[in-house]
Amino acid sequence: MKYKILVIDDESSIVSLLKDFFELKDYLVYTACDGKEALNKIDINPDIILLDINMPEMDGLELCTKIRHFVSCPIVFLTARVEERERIQGLSVGGDDYIVKPFSIEELSARVEAHLRREGRKNIKNKVKFTNEIVIDYSNRNAFYNDIEINFTKTEFDIIEVLSMNDGQIFTKENIYEKLWGIDKFGDSNTITEHIRRIRMKFAKHTDAGFIETVWGVGYKWIG
């Protein structure tokens, strides 16, 4: 199975260089040019993240702080900063390593391989999705708004999981019911409507963003 690398850097030349290099070494390479785009790609479940520190709006330190609690894979900082204080800060917010720009791509490759070897001896990482300010942790079956846990019932979380893991796909009430309980389960698919109403109420206590959209006459879809 191919390793997945997420490269996050606002310098397009570096992104292209790393993408081309690691693809030649048979990695699956995903890229983001800023922190916001990176949050939308965390749910690809990367095996390692290469993260630039000096980015506009949301820098690498802020992004690392935001995702570290939910992402267990190694994070290697790419930085032009060389002061010891900043290196220590990067490690203290959850980074695993750093390499200073301009760097030797062979050295970076060796570090990536070393981290992946160590990860291979650890437990499986969590599967998470970042949607606006909401974090959905599928492995631990919970959801957070800015680190505040939103308490969903088992069925509510099951519905969130079905919809959010298929972003943009329309599901009828019957589709959702079948995925949750199977085609032979006795019951009324209209109960899905009530569960979705409750899910929306719980989200609305924390954010105005609407995550589950009603497609009239058809069903529901996730609009992260």
N, C-alpha and C positions, 0 to 999 in steps of 0.2 A: 504494500500500500504506500502511495506517495505521501511524503510529508507536505503539510500546508504552511506556507509562510505568509504573514501579513506585513507588508512594507508600508510604513507611514512616514512620508516626508514631503515637504512642500517644494523641494527642488526636483523638477521633472527629470533632469539629467541623471540624478542619483537613482531615482525610481526606475528609470529605463535601464540603467546599468545593472542594478540588482535583479530586476525582473529577468533580463536576458541571461545573466550569469546563472541564476539559480534554476531557471527553466532548462538550461543546457545540462544541469546536474540532476535533472529529473524531479525537481520539486514542483508543486503546484503553488504559483505565486499570485497573491492578491495584493492590490495596491490601494492606497488612499492618500490624498494630497493634503488633508487637514483632519483635525480631531473629530469634527462632526461626521465626515464621511467614514472615518474609522469606526465610530460607534455603530453605524449602520451595517458594518461588515464583520463585527465581532461574532455574529451568529454563524459564520462559516466554520467556527470552532478551530482556530489556527493551532498548529503545533508549536509555533514560535512567532514572536512579534519583534520586528526591527523598527524602532521608534525614534524619530528625530526629536530632539528636545526643543530646538528653536523654531517654533511654528507660530503663525499669527492666530489671534483670537483665543484658541485653546492650545497651549503649548504641551509638549510631551509630558512634563511633570504633572500637569493638571489632568491630562488624559489618563496617565498611568494610575493616579490616585482614584480616578472615577471607576476604572475597570478592574483594579487589582483584586478587590474582594470577590469578584465574580469570575475571574479568569485565572486559571492556575498555570497556564503555559509560561515558559520563560519569556521575559521582556528584555531585549538588549537595546540600550540607548545608543543612538548615533549622535555625536555632539561635537561641535567646534569649540566648546568651552573646555578649558583645561584646569580651572581652579579646583583645588581639592574640595572646597566647600560645596561646590555645585555637583561634583561627583558623588559626594556623601549624600547630598540631598536626593539625587536620583535613586540611589540604592535604598534610602530610607522610605521612599514612597512606594517601593515595591519592585523596582528594577532589579534584574538579576546580574547585569553586566553592562559595560559600556565600551565603546570603541570610538576613538577620537578621529574626526575628519581633518585632513584627508587620510583615509585608511587604506591598508592593503586588502584587496578583496579576498585574497587567499587566506589572510589571517582571519577576516570576518567569517569566511566559509568554515575554517577550522573551529572557530568558537561556536558557530551554529551547530555543527556536527557534535561537538562535545556536549552542548546543552541537550540536544535531542537524545544522545545516548543516555544521559542521566535521567531524562524524563521517561525513557523506556523502562526504567526500573521503579517508576512511581505508579500511583493509582491513576485510573482514567480521570481526565479532567471534566469539569462541568460543562454542560451545554447551556448557553445563555443567549438572550436576545435583548438588545437595547433599542427601545422605541421611545423617542422623545426623552422624557425624564423617567420613563418606566423601565425597569429591568425585570425580565422574566427568567427565572432560574429553573430550567426544566429538570435538571438532575435532582435538585432538592425540593422541587414542586412548590415554589413560592414566588411572590412578586413584590417588588419594592418601588416606592417613589422617593427619590432622593434619600435612600437608605432607610426609609420608613416602610416597614412591612405592611402590605395590604392583605388582609385575611380573607382568602377565598375558601369556599368549601371544596371538597374533592371534585364534585361534579362541575362546579364553576371553573376550577382550574383545568379540568379535562376539556371543557369547551374552549377556553382560552388557548390551550395547547393546540387543539385541532385547527383553529382559525389562524393563530399567529404563526404557526410553522408552515402555513400555506398562504402567505401574504398576497392579497389581491384575488385569491380564488373564491368563487361564490359557492356556498354550501346551502342546500335547502335544509329545513328543519329535519326532514327525514334522513338526509345524509349525515347530519351531526348525530342524530339519535342512534343511527346504525353504527357509527364509528365508536360511540361511547358504550353501547350496550349490546350490539349485535342485532341482526335482522329478526331473530326469534324472540327478542326480549319483549315481554308484554308491557304495554303502556301507551301513552298518548304523546306523540311527538310535539304537541303544543306546549308540553312542559318546558321545552327548549326556550320558548319565548319568555317564559317567566325567569328562567335561569339567566338569560341574556339581560333582561331588565335589571336583575340584581347585580350582575357584573358591572353594568354601566353605572349604576348608583354608587358602587364602591370606587370605581375609577373617578367619578365626578367629585368625590370628596377631596381629591388631591389635585386634579388637573382638568382643564376645560377641553383638552384634546379628546376627540372621539375616536376610539380604536375599532369599534365594531359598527360597521355601516349596514343599514337595512337596504337591501335591493328589493324594492317593492314588487310583490308578486312572484318573487323568486326565492330569496333567502337572505343570507348574511355573508359579509366578507370582512377581513381584517384590513385596516388602512393605516399601517404603521407609518 
